[in-house]
Each structure stands twice: as C-alpha cells, then as structure tokens.
Amino acid sequence: MASWLSGSIVNIGSIVGKAPNPWAGSYCASKAYVHAVSNTLRVELKPFGIDVALVMPGAVRSNFGSANVDRLANHDWKLYKDFKEAIAERVAASQGGKATEPSVFARHVAKKVLGPKPPRLISFAHMTGCLLCFLALHFG
C-alpha cells in the first residue's frame, strides 16, 4: 500500500474500548489497544495515502457472545460467587433482543469502508450511544 500511495486499513474495536465496564476488564483493555493503534497508524500512514478506519461496534449478535453466556452458566464460582448474576448480566447484555444482526452490521460497515473516502470512525449497532452515556453516569 505504501508503494502505491493508497489503501485502507480497517480495525475492529468496540464501544467498550472507549467506555470500559466491570467484569470485562481484559476485553475492554484489548479494544482500547485497538483504538490507540488505529489512531496512531492513521497519523503515521497519512503521508503514504493510506486511510485507517476504526470500527466501534456496540451490541452485535455473535457466537462469541452467546458462547460466553453458555460458558458462564456452568462456571464454578469461588471468589466472585456473590457477583455471579451481575457478571452473567454483563456478558448477556450484548446478546439481548435488541442486539444488531451481524448481516445488518456488516452491510453498514462495508458500505462506509468501500466508499471513496472511508470515515475515521464507524460506530454502529445497538447500545453505541446509550452505553457511553450510561457508563459515564454510573462509573465515570
């Protein structure tokens, strides 16, 4: 891409990379890393005509989310047994009835990314706006 002086890089972060929340610290931190790398690459690659887009999804239905819900149902809780329900609720939040279907999410992102000038940030799916407000009020 650098030799052609054009191209696009699309990284998938998460809304929780911007608004971390309890019981998901490692996941939130990994997504915050993706955000930082994307923002840095955007500056570093601009002289080469390479665009860097950061996708920041909210609640998108996925096998990853549902597998975590299933795994936690049979977990042997020790240290956090008093928080089992809160942890399970946090894990299930992204897989609720209003979670965005993956095909809807994918079409939206593809349309943006494949346009003539991809945006720097693509934030889409259920809970992208309200989650930030809620976390800022309760944990900020």
N, C-alpha and C positions, 0 to 999 in steps of 0.2 A: 504494500500500500504506500509506503514512504517513497519508493522509487517511482510510483505512478502519480504521486502527489494528490491522491484521493482515496477515499474509502470511509467505511463506517464501522465502528465497534459498538456493540450493544451489550451492556452488562445488566444482569438482573439482580437488583437489590430487594428491598422490601420496605414497607411503611414502618416496620419496627426497627429498621436501621436508623431511622430519624427519631422515633419515639419508642425507646426500649420499655419493656414491661416485665413485671415479675414472672418468674417461673420459666423464662425463656432467655436468660442472660447470654448463653453461648450463641444461640441462634441470632439474637439481636446484634451481638458484637460482630459476628461474621458478616452480617448485612451492612453494618456501619463501615466495616472494612471495604466492602464492595463500593460503597458510596464514596469513600475517601480516594480509593484508587481511580475510580471513574473521573472524579473531579480533577485529580492530578494529571491523569492521562489527557484529559481534554486540553489542558494548558500546554503540556509537553508535545502533543501531536498536532496542535493547530498550525505550526509552521509548515507541516507536511500535507496540509489539506485533509487531514483525517478527522472526521466527526466522531465524538464519543457521546452516546446516549445512555442515560441511566433509566432503567425501568423500575418503578417503585410500586409494585402491586400491593393491594390490600388483600381482602379475603377472596381467594380463588379456590374453588373446589379442586382437590387433588388427592392422589393416592398417598402422597407424603403426609398430608394432614390426617386423613382417615386412618392410616396405619398407626400413627401416634396415638390416636384416640383408642384404638383397639389394644395397643400395647400397654397403655396405662391402666386399662380396666383390670388387667391381671397382674399388675406390678405389686411386689412385696414392699409395702411402705414401712419405713422404720423411722428415720429422723423426721420426715415431713408428713407423718400419718395424720396429724391434725389439720393439714392443709390439702389433703388428697382431693377433696371436692373442688377447691379453688384452682388447683393445678389442672384437674380434668376439665374444668370450665374454660380455663385459658386455652388449653390445647384444642378444645372443640369449637372455640369461638370462630375460627376461620372456616369451619366446615358447616356452619349453620345454614338454615333455609335460604338466607339471602346471599350466600356466597356466589360470586360470579362464576358462570360456567367457563371452563377452560377455552372452549372454542370461541366464545364471545371475547374473552380477554385476548386470545391470540390474534384474532382478526383486527381488533383495535390497535394492538401494538404493531402488527405487520404494516398496517396502513400508514401509521405515523413514521415508522422506521424506513419504509421503502419510498417515502416521499422525496422530493428534490432536496429538501434541507431538513433532516431529522431534528426534532427538538432535543434540547439538552436533557430534559426530564419528561418522562412519561409516567404519570401517576394515574392509575385506573383500577377499578374494581370496588366492590362493596367495602365500606369502612375506611376508605382512604382519607376522607375529610373529617368524619366524626371521630375516628380513633385518635387523631392528633389532638383534637380539642379535649376529648375525654381524658387522655393521659396527661395533658398539660394541667388540667384542673385537679386531678387526683394524685399525681405522682410528681408534678413539676415543682 
